[in-house]
Amino acid sequence: LSDVDDEYMTGATVEITDGFQSAEDKLAFTDTGSITGDYDAARGILTLSGADTVANYQAALRSVTYRNGSEDPT
């Protein structure tokens, strides 16, 4: 992750694309001091927002987790 013209970022998105099942698939993120997350369960999109350094966004993106709630995930 890099930004060639600034050391700060204001947002990032993570999206489940292939085979997304809204009733089963979930992305999660624990808010930090300045970066917050909002998950749109209907579309499978996690949006991170808040001004912070590129390094802190990189750490935040690495902390995103995926969970499949199905008893028989495919």
C-alpha positions in Angstrom: 0.0 0.0 0.0 1.4 3.4 -0.9 0.5 6.9 -1.8 3.2 8.6 -3.9 2.1 12.2 -3.1 0.9 12.1 0.5 1.7 10.2 3.8 -2.0 10.4 4.8 -5.1 8.6 3.6 -8.8 9.2 4.3 -10.3 5.9 3.2 -10.1 2.4 1.8 -12.6 -0.3 0.8 -12.5 -4.1 0.9 -15.1 -6.0 -1.2 -16.1 -9.6 -1.5 -16.7 -10.3 -5.2 -16.8 -13.8 -6.6 -19.5 -16.0 -5.1 -20.6 -13.4 -2.5 -23.6 -14.7 -0.4 -25.0 -11.9 1.8 -26.5 -14.4 4.3 -23.2 -16.1 4.8 -20.2 -13.9 4.1 -19.0 -11.2 6.5 -16.0 -8.9 6.7 -15.0 -7.4 10.1 -12.7 -4.7 11.4 -12.1 -3.3 14.8 -12.1 0.5 14.8 -8.9 2.2 15.8 -8.5 5.7 17.2 -8.9 7.5 13.9 -9.9 4.8 11.4 -13.5 3.5 11.6 -15.2 0.7 9.6 -18.7 0.3 8.2 -19.8 -3.0 6.7 -22.6 -3.1 4.1 -23.8 -6.7 4.5 -26.1 -6.5 1.5 -23.2 -5.7 -0.9 -20.2 -7.3 0.9 -18.3 -4.0 1.1 -16.3 -2.9 4.2 -15.5 0.9 4.0 -12.7 2.2 6.2 -12.6 6.0 6.8 -10.8 8.6 8.8 -7.6 10.6 8.2 -4.5 8.6 9.2 -1.0 7.6 7.9 -0.5 5.2 5.0 1.3 2.9 7.5 -1.8 2.9 9.9 -4.1 2.1 7.0 -1.9 -0.7 5.9 -2.1 -2.2 9.5 -5.9 -1.6 9.5 -6.3 -3.4 6.2 -4.2 -6.3 7.5 -6.5 -6.7 10.5 -9.7 -7.2 8.3 -11.2 -10.6 8.9 -13.5 -12.8 6.8 -16.1 -15.2 8.2 -18.5 -17.6 6.4 -21.5 -18.2 8.6 -22.7 -21.3 6.7 -22.6 -24.7 8.3 -21.4 -26.0 4.9 -19.3 -23.3 3.3 -18.3 -23.6 -0.4 
